[in-house]
Amino acid sequence: RVTDNSVNDFAFLGRFFTIGANRIGHIFFWNNSDGDDEIYHAQSNEPLSEGLEEVAPVSPVTLSVPSILSSNSGISYSLPESGSIALKVYDASGSLVKTLVNGLHNAGQYNVSWNGITDAGSKATSGVYFFRIQTGNTSVSAKTILK
């Protein structure tokens, strides 16, 4: 969340533009391309013209994984815009176990399942696993336990 005295409190998701008190425009941009969250803010020096209204924020990339994964559990993700994505599974040591998705996708919501079989064709052992979806400069991770 970002708080600005003239615009109130709002959630910050990717990019956000709002018109605050006295029609002063505010733009916020979020960047985590190097792994650290950075939030930038700029505002107009003059009031914006009438007729210019707020632009809705871009929805973030989301990833939903059950906390306990059984065979063929559903994994869902959403993409705010079309582009190249990769959805991969890593073990607790950080080693790649399975590539579930790798390619171009349109914006939208998707569901995939993982049957616990690794890229090498063997059954993954029980334990902690991490799912990571990457698209452009955005990366989202989720942890699960494979039974």
C-alpha positions, 0 to 999 in steps of 0.5 A, spaced: 500 500 500 502 507 498 499 513 502 499 520 499 496 525 503 493 528 497 490 522 494 489 517 500 491 510 501 490 505 495 493 498 493 499 499 488 499 493 483 504 494 477 502 501 475 497 506 477 495 513 475 490 517 480 488 524 480 488 527 487 486 534 490 486 540 486 486 535 480 494 534 481 496 527 477 500 522 481 503 516 477 506 510 481 510 505 478 513 498 481 519 495 479 522 488 482 526 486 476 532 486 481 529 482 486 528 488 491 521 492 491 522 499 489 516 504 488 517 510 484 512 516 484 511 522 480 506 528 480 504 533 475 506 541 477 499 543 474 492 541 475 490 536 469 485 538 464 478 537 465 475 530 462 482 526 464 480 521 469 483 516 472 486 509 469 485 503 472 491 499 475 494 493 471 492 487 474 498 483 477 500 476 475 497 471 480 499 464 482 495 460 486 497 453 489 494 449 494 498 449 501 498 441 500 499 438 494 496 431 492 497 428 485 494 432 479 492 438 484 490 444 480 494 450 480 491 457 477 495 463 474 492 469 471 496 474 466 494 481 465 497 482 458 499 477 453 506 475 453 512 469 454 511 466 461 514 460 464 511 456 470 516 452 473 517 447 480 523 447 484 525 443 490 527 446 497 534 446 494 532 450 489 533 445 483 529 445 477 524 439 478 519 440 472 517 446 467 509 446 467 508 452 462 513 455 457 511 459 451 507 465 449 500 466 452 494 471 452 492 475 457 487 471 462 486 466 467 489 459 466 489 452 470 494 447 470 495 440 474 502 437 476 502 429 477 508 429 481 512 427 475 519 430 474 522 433 467 526 427 468 520 422 468 521 420 475 516 421 481 518 427 485 519 425 493 514 428 498 517 435 501 517 442 500 516 445 493 516 452 490 512 454 484 515 460 480 511 464 474 515 469 470 513 473 465 517 479 463 520 483 469 515 480 474 516 473 478 511 470 483 512 464 487 508 460 491 510 454 496 507 447 497 508 441 500 507 435 496 505 428 499 
